[in-house]
Amino acid sequence: MPKPYKTPEWETAGFNHIWLPYTQMQTAPLPLPVSSASGVRITLADGSELIDGIASWWCACHGYQHPHLTKQISRQLDTLSHIMFAGLAHEQAYTLARRLVSITPKGLSRAFFSDSGSTAVEVAMKMAVQFWSNRQEPDKRKFICFRNGYHGDTMGGMSLADPETGMHRALNRYVPKQYVFDIPNNGTDLAALAKSLKEIRETVAGLVIEPLIQAAGGMKFHSPQMLAEIHRLCKQHRILFIADEIATGFGRTGAMFACLEADITPDMMCLGKALTGGMIGLAATLATEEVFAGFLSDRLETALMHGPTFMANPLACAAANASLDLFEQEPRIAQIRAIETQLQEELRPCHRLKNVADVRVKGAIGVVQLSNASGEYILALRQRFIEEGVWLRPFSDVVYIMPAFTIATAELTRLTDAVFKALAA
Ligand SMILES: Cc1ncc(COP(=O)(O)O)c(C=O)c1O
């Protein structure tokens, strides 16, 4: 039986004035009113609790309200909460840029800050197109992307999503057309991709990929070897390789960054989500010195014309620096390995369920792919999980767990149990 959630006054008063994301507002059920969150526990307005299995779209990697994060943000709040980032500089942003460069693949040397993952992707696309146009190669302005990919909801990011299965299909005629390929599975597919890249290379600015795991487009995995091969092809054909690590970055796949597992340095890398430990919106587009140098001249026209008002916000940068402290001071990578082992063991029984096509785990990501999943079934599963006291949001044909890295063993078992029970029902 569904729990009788008490609807607080602010929700009933405000609901007719709010527009929710990815939501058919005519038919959607009311969202659950949250009063607070701590660790991996979300407290609802009626005092009941849910164990969070998806860390607020994968960003709250240290759990909610981690004391080090809240303390460092509060300290920053006392001195400088915001300042424009043109003509003025501040310590948190410069320190963060230096620290990001020191932990990402060797060769990335510059960080451009923005305010959301989608914007970080837009910035990378602008950088790529202008890099070539500054070099008098203006025909190199299209992008290569992959089926099942997702890179955000802004115009450029949408153009890189899967045009058939992606969630922006209604806008297909409006967004720019890009080259869409399958991520190769084997040598034959790779040879076919190599042939295509050779044919189109003079029209291509960059290739954008979610390294190792395509997340929002279906939680699909590929190998570090294949990633390295795709990177090699880009180098060979003078195509800028853009790693969108917005979902995979900061430990999610088991390494600090997925590109490190393939031992590659992308020309650009997009970061967001867990960058601030999920505390405040912040994103970064990192670039190599070669890309950066492509914008240098004595003319403004060759400079990067981008500058969001809240770029490098000091509170957000303080949160990101504090989050990096935690990666240094607490055993995050060991925790991720332990989550991986536990997910492998505890999701394995799902293999024998009738409607399960695949179970796969990598790092702190556990995926159960269904053979058949109608929209109604997915909505029913979501409701079922709430009744089980867990917060999981299956989509398309996947049920997935991507918890905070600080989740306790017993809490993770509550999540895997709920998945098994709901799918077995
Ligand atoms: C790989 C990837 N790129 C870009 C984005 C967009 O990030 P944001 O939602 O912060 O704009 C997402 C969000 O899910 C993502 O997973």
The ligand as a Gaussian input file, in Angstrom:
#p B3LYP/6-31G(d) Opt

LIG

0 1
 C       27.224000      12.744000     -19.769000
 C       26.410000      13.969000     -19.451000
 N       26.676000      15.112000     -20.101000
 C       26.000000      16.251000     -19.831000
 C       24.988000      16.256000     -18.904000
 C       24.242000      17.536000     -18.621000
 O       24.579000      18.032000     -17.372000
 P       23.610000      19.090000     -16.628000
 O       22.376000      18.343000     -16.306000
 O       24.387000      19.522000     -15.428000
 O       23.392000      20.207000     -17.595000
 C       24.663000      15.085000     -18.230000
 C       23.553000      15.043000     -17.265000
 O       23.020000      14.017000     -16.940000
 C       25.394000      13.903000     -18.509000
 O       25.119000      12.747000     -17.899000

